[in-house]
Amino acid sequence: MYFVDNQGHLDPSVNIALETFLLKEKKLDEPILYFYINEPSIIIGRNQNTIEEINQEYVEAHNIHVVRRMSGGGAVYHDLGNFSFCFITDDDGNSFRDFAKFTEPVISFLHSVGVKDAALKGRNDLTIGDKKFSGNAMYATNGRMTAHGTILLDSDLDAITGALKPRKDKIASKGIKSIRSRVTNIKPFLDEEYKDLTTEEFRDLMLLYIFDVEKREDVKEYHLTDADWKRVYEIREEYFGNWDWNYGKSPNYAIETRRRFPIGAIDFAFNVSGGKITEAKIYGDFFGLGEIKDVEEALVGTKYTKEALIEKFDSLDLKKYFGNITSEELVTALFSE
């Protein structure tokens, strides 16, 4: 495995552009490990409706970046007390949605520094007891995949509460009262000798643990070239520094329904004319392998009836786009009160 150093960049649009470059364009002969720390920012899941996930007034007042990533899942808050890890590798056909495989070395490291109760819980969260300190997501394309997550070391938990808007269905499904009540930093749980480490120092300690070396210079590393960085900034301009990508234009829809499934929340929005779907938009925090716009485009022209929608969904690879769900489950949810 190679480590890639982002050279201290704190701009999330640059850091996520670099991850995208490493995933899509820089195939090395071994997997890649990549870390980054962001200035205060909200990182939106690939298929989410940005406006519905953030507190826009708070975000503007506190100069918080808003960047949409390539992977699915939910929105997360980043700041200088938080760092992200990314494992980038070939997609072997069995690892997508296998969060245990990629979080195991992180959990093992945390156990070694005192966070004995750190564990993978539910679909994609790392927790201590009932409190979450890490959200994880995945994205796969052209035979490659990235599995990435965050670690709340010493983050501003009040800012998390202020910046994100909790969805009512998520609160109800998890039996929680607020974002603030279900997240925690790991700093209080560390052994005493590690509690004064900065985010950078703690990140570097995890780097040495994963590579099983004692010195930073012994870490196997790929050094980014000037040409690499040029391409990273081109990707940033095309996607992550672009308002249309990060927010997107969302017209008003006549029919909107949101349901939560074991695979995550799915939000359908349709315009219907003459009994047929004329426009379709799908949001959610599910983890899909394909581009959800393929499903949206396939739905256009379909009769807005249970039978027609089941037939249409049956013609699509739902596991690829959403995960383990059936056409009947989707359509029943669409037409239920």
C-alpha positions in Angstrom: 0.0 0.0 0.0 1.1 3.6 -0.8 0.4 6.7 1.3 -0.3 9.9 -0.5 0.4 13.2 1.4 -2.0 16.1 0.5 0.7 18.6 1.5 -1.3 20.3 4.2 -4.3 21.4 2.1 -7.3 22.4 4.2 -9.7 23.4 1.4 -12.3 20.5 1.1 -12.8 21.2 -2.6 -9.1 20.5 -3.2 -8.9 17.5 -0.8 -11.9 15.8 -2.4 -10.7 16.6 -5.9 -7.4 14.9 -5.0 -9.3 11.8 -3.7 -11.2 11.7 -7.0 -8.0 12.0 -9.0 -6.4 9.1 -7.1 -9.5 7.0 -7.6 -10.2 7.7 -11.2 -6.9 8.5 -12.8 -3.9 7.5 -10.7 -3.8 3.7 -10.6 -0.8 2.4 -8.7 0.3 -1.2 -8.4 -1.0 -1.3 -4.8 -3.8 0.2 -2.8 -3.6 3.9 -1.6 -4.1 5.4 1.8 -4.9 9.1 1.9 -5.7 11.4 4.8 -7.0 15.0 4.9 -8.1 17.6 7.3 -10.7 20.2 6.2 -11.5 23.7 7.3 -15.1 24.0 8.7 -17.2 22.4 6.0 -20.2 20.2 5.3 -19.6 17.3 3.0 -22.8 16.3 1.2 -23.5 12.8 0.0 -23.6 12.2 -3.7 -27.4 11.8 -3.9 -28.6 14.2 -1.3 -30.6 17.4 -1.7 -28.1 20.0 -0.2 -30.7 22.6 0.8 -32.6 20.0 2.8 -29.5 18.8 4.7 -27.9 22.1 5.8 -28.8 25.1 7.9 -28.0 27.7 5.2 -28.2 30.7 7.5 -25.7 29.2 10.0 -23.5 28.0 7.2 -23.3 31.5 5.7 -22.8 33.2 9.0 -19.9 31.0 9.9 -18.2 30.8 6.5 -18.6 27.0 6.2 -17.7 25.3 3.0 -20.3 23.1 1.3 -19.0 20.4 -1.0 -20.7 17.4 -2.5 -18.6 14.3 -2.6 -18.7 11.5 -5.1 -19.9 8.8 -2.7 -23.4 8.2 -1.3 -24.4 8.3 2.3 -25.3 11.3 4.5 -24.0 14.8 5.2 -21.1 15.2 7.6 -19.5 18.1 9.3 -15.7 18.6 9.1 -13.4 21.0 11.0 -9.8 21.1 12.2 -10.6 18.8 15.0 -11.6 16.1 12.6 -9.7 14.1 9.9 -10.7 11.8 7.1 -9.1 8.6 5.9 -9.5 7.0 2.5 -8.6 3.6 1.3 -8.5 3.5 -2.5 -8.2 0.1 -4.3 -9.4 -2.1 -7.1 -13.0 -3.1 -6.8 -12.9 -6.9 -6.4 -16.7 -7.2 -6.8 -17.2 -8.2 -3.2 -16.0 -5.3 -1.1 -18.5 -2.5 -1.9 -20.7 -1.9 1.1 -18.4 -4.1 3.2 -17.6 -1.4 5.8 -16.1 -3.9 8.2 -13.2 -4.7 5.9 -12.0 -1.1 5.6 -12.8 0.1 9.1 -11.1 -2.8 10.9 -7.5 -1.2 10.8 -9.0 2.1 12.1 -10.8 0.3 14.9 -7.7 -1.7 15.8 -5.6 1.5 16.0 -8.2 3.2 18.2 -8.2 0.2 20.6 -4.4 0.5 20.8 -4.6 4.1 22.0 -7.3 3.6 24.6 -10.7 3.8 22.8 -11.5 0.2 23.8 -15.2 0.4 23.0 -14.8 1.7 19.4 -16.9 -0.5 17.1 -18.7 -0.6 13.8 -22.4 -0.3 14.4 -25.3 -0.4 12.0 -24.8 0.2 8.3 -21.7 2.5 8.3 -21.1 4.2 11.7 -18.2 3.9 14.1 -19.4 4.4 17.6 -18.5 4.4 21.3 -21.6 3.0 23.0 -24.6 4.7 21.5 -22.6 7.7 20.2 -21.1 8.1 16.8 -17.6 9.5 16.1 -17.2 8.4 12.5 -19.4 8.2 9.4 -18.2 6.1 6.5 -19.1 6.0 2.8 -18.0 4.3 -0.4 -17.9 5.0 -4.1 -17.0 2.7 -7.0 -16.3 3.5 -10.7 -14.6 1.7 -13.6 -13.3 -1.2 -11.5 -11.9 1.0 -8.7 -13.4 2.0 -5.3 -12.8 4.3 -2.4 -13.9 3.6 1.2 -13.6 6.7 3.3 -14.6 7.9 6.8 -14.1 10.6 9.3 -12.8 10.6 12.9 -14.1 13.2 15.4 -11.0 13.7 17.5 -11.7 17.1 19.1 -14.3 18.7 16.8 -16.8 21.5 17.6 -19.9 19.5 18.4 -22.0 22.6 18.8 -21.1 23.6 15.2 -22.3 20.1 14.0 -25.6 20.8 15.6 -25.8 24.3 14.1 -24.7 23.4 10.6 -26.7 20.3 9.9 -30.5 19.9 9.8 -31.5 16.5 11.2 -34.2 14.8 9.1 -37.3 13.9 11.2 -37.5 10.3 9.8 -33.8 9.7 10.7 -34.4 10.9 14.3 -37.5 8.7 14.6 -35.8 5.6 13.1 -32.8 5.9 15.4 -34.7 6.9 18.6 -32.7 10.0 19.1 -33.5 13.6 20.0 -30.8 15.6 18.2 -27.6 15.4 16.4 -25.7 16.7 19.4 -27.0 13.8 21.6 -25.7 11.1 19.2 -22.2 12.2 18.4 -19.0 12.3 20.4 -15.3 13.2 20.1 -12.9 10.4 20.9 -10.4 12.6 22.8 -12.0 11.9 26.2 -11.6 8.2 25.7 -7.9 8.2 24.7 -5.2 7.0 27.1 -3.7 9.9 28.9 -0.5 10.0 26.9 -2.4 10.7 23.7 -4.9 13.3 24.9 -2.7 16.4 24.1 -1.9 15.3 20.5 -3.0 17.7 17.7 -5.2 16.4 14.9 -2.1 16.2 12.7 -0.1 14.3 15.3 -2.9 11.9 16.0 -3.4 11.3 12.2 0.3 10.6 11.8 0.2 8.1 14.7 -2.5 6.2 12.9 -0.4 6.3 9.7 2.5 4.6 11.4 0.2 2.0 13.0 -1.4 1.1 9.7 1.9 0.8 7.9 3.4 -1.0 11.0 6.5 1.2 11.1 8.1 3.4 13.7 9.2 6.4 11.6 7.4 8.6 9.1 10.2 8.1 6.5 9.6 4.4 6.5 6.1 4.8 5.2 5.8 3.7 1.6 4.7 6.8 -0.3 3.7 8.0 -3.7 4.8 11.6 -4.2 2.4 13.8 -6.3 4.0 15.5 -9.3 3.3 19.0 -10.7 1.3 17.3 -13.4 -0.8 15.4 -10.8 -1.6 18.7 -9.0 -2.5 20.4 -12.2 -5.1 17.7 -12.9 -6.4 17.9 -9.3 -7.2 21.5 -9.7 -8.9 20.9 -13.1 -11.2 18.3 -11.3 -11.8 20.8 -8.6 -13.0 23.5 -11.0 -15.2 21.0 -12.9 -16.9 19.6 -9.8 -16.1 20.5 -6.2 -15.5 24.2 -6.6 -18.7 24.5 -8.7 -22.0 25.7 -7.3 -24.1 23.6 -9.7 -22.3 20.4 -8.5 -22.4 21.3 -4.8 -26.0 22.6 -4.6 -27.6 21.7 -7.9 -30.8 23.2 -9.4 -33.9 21.5 -8.1 -37.2 22.4 -9.6 -40.5 22.2 -7.7 -42.1 18.8 -8.0 -45.8 17.9 -7.8 -45.3 14.6 -6.0 -42.7 14.1 -3.3 -42.3 11.3 -0.9 -39.5 10.2 1.5 -39.1 6.8 3.1 -36.4 5.2 5.2 -35.3 1.6 4.4 -32.6 -0.6 5.9 -30.4 0.6 3.0 -31.0 4.3 3.9 -33.5 7.0 3.1 -34.8 7.5 -0.4 -36.7 10.6 -1.5 -38.6 10.5 -4.8 -39.8 13.7 -6.5 -42.0 13.5 -9.6 -43.8 15.8 -12.0 -46.7 13.9 -13.7 -48.6 14.9 -16.7 -51.3 12.9 -18.5 -50.8 10.1 -16.0 -47.1 9.7 -16.9 -43.9 10.8 -15.2 -42.4 13.8 -17.0 -39.6 14.6 -14.6 -38.0 12.5 -11.8 -35.5 13.3 -9.1 -34.2 10.8 -6.5 -32.3 11.9 -3.4 -31.1 9.9 -0.4 -28.2 8.6 1.7 -28.2 5.1 0.2 -25.0 3.7 -1.3 -25.3 3.0 -5.0 -22.8 1.8 -7.5 -24.4 3.3 -10.5 -25.3 6.9 -11.5 -28.8 7.6 -10.0 -29.6 9.8 -13.0 -29.9 6.5 -15.0 -32.9 5.6 -12.8 -34.3 9.1 -13.1 -34.1 9.0 -16.9 -35.6 5.5 -17.0 -38.7 6.6 -15.0 -39.6 9.4 -17.4 -42.5 8.3 -19.6 -43.6 5.6 -17.1 -47.3 5.6 -16.0 -47.7 6.7 -12.4 -49.3 3.5 -11.3 -48.1 0.8 -9.0 -48.1 -1.8 -11.7 -46.2 0.3 -14.2 -43.6 1.4 -11.7 -43.0 -2.2 -10.5 -42.5 -3.3 -14.1 -40.1 -0.4 -14.6 -38.1 -1.1 -11.5 -38.0 -4.8 -12.3 -36.2 -3.8 -15.5 -33.5 -2.1 -13.6 -30.6 -3.4 -11.4 -31.9 -2.1 -8.1 -29.1 -3.6 -6.1 -26.6 -1.7 -8.2 -28.3 1.6 -7.7 -29.8 1.4 -4.2 -28.6 -1.8 -2.4 -30.7 -4.7 -1.2 -34.3 -3.6 -2.0 -37.1 -4.9 -4.2 -39.4 -3.2 -6.7 -42.4 -4.0 -4.5 -40.8 -2.4 -1.4 -40.0 0.8 -3.4 -43.4 1.1 -5.0 -45.4 0.2 -1.8 -43.5 3.0 0.0 -44.2 5.4 -2.9 -48.0 4.9 -2.6 -48.3 4.6 1.2 -49.5 7.4 3.3 
